[in-house]
């Protein structure tokens, strides 16, 4: 049995999540894919995949071998393409994940455009508000919004992400508006629940003063500018949710104050459906990032996807001219 075909079948099954999907993509019977995997594991003398009737998962050895196989297959494809008339072309399967709300607006529309530029690349887009394990779940790239935690992953900043407090005009008419971030405790605030990715709270830049029990300051000197410092508040309210779009809808319905990214609320602010609050205390922008497992032997399709995102997000008109 052809060794290269075994490697291709292993990568296809691992990245597509099952024998059936991989077999369908190649146009063969699932039993054929299964025999190739059996032969590969027998030849190597190691278990690469744990197969059940419901799912297939990689073993520790399988995860490490998958990275090597993807690199080898990419280099093999590039070597073939380099001697062809057309030169090197991106190919293979690209797996991308992004937060649900941001992904719907600013990643999903780009996927067909990228595929049109590179028709030999197939693409799977996963939208989820949980923090996806990029390496463990075999994603090529994650788009993430907000502060980046310490990680073994590599991140590339694609654009700035600014946040604003907003509420409906009717909510402000009935309840007034906070004049300082510390006054948020007197208002109904719509917050992400604790299992969502936003963990530090709402960020504001305020004049340096005594720290209240509700505030978390940055380390000494960090975030300070012109006599101001960066603080994080954890407002409370009767409603919270792990889904940012639900919070957005609740805010538009007048149920409270929300702390949302500019790209989520700019259109509603322009239309008068929402009013910004506490803009004078707005924190510096955090970032929108592309995150991936490493730069060594990065497949061509991933490099081109990163370049494509940077080019698209780098155009002011992409964000409605507001950056």
Buried (B, 14 or more C-beta within 10 A) or exposed (E): EEEEBBBBBBBBBBBBBBBBBBBBBBEEEBEBBBBBBEBBBEEEEEEBBEBEEEEBEBBEBBBEBBBEBBBBBBEEBBEEBEEEEEEBBBBBBBBBBBBBBBBBEBBBEBBEEBBEEBEEBBBBBBBEBEBBEBBEEBBBBBBBBBEEEEEEBBBBBBBBBBBBBBBBEEBBEEBEBBEEBBEBBEBBBBBBEEEBBBBEBBBBBBEEEEEEEBBEBBEEEEBBEEEBBBBBBBBEBEBBBBBBEBBBBBBBEBBBBBBBBBBBBBEBBEEEBBBBBBEEBBBEBBBBBBBBBEEEEBBBBBEBBBEBBBEBBEEEEBBEEEB
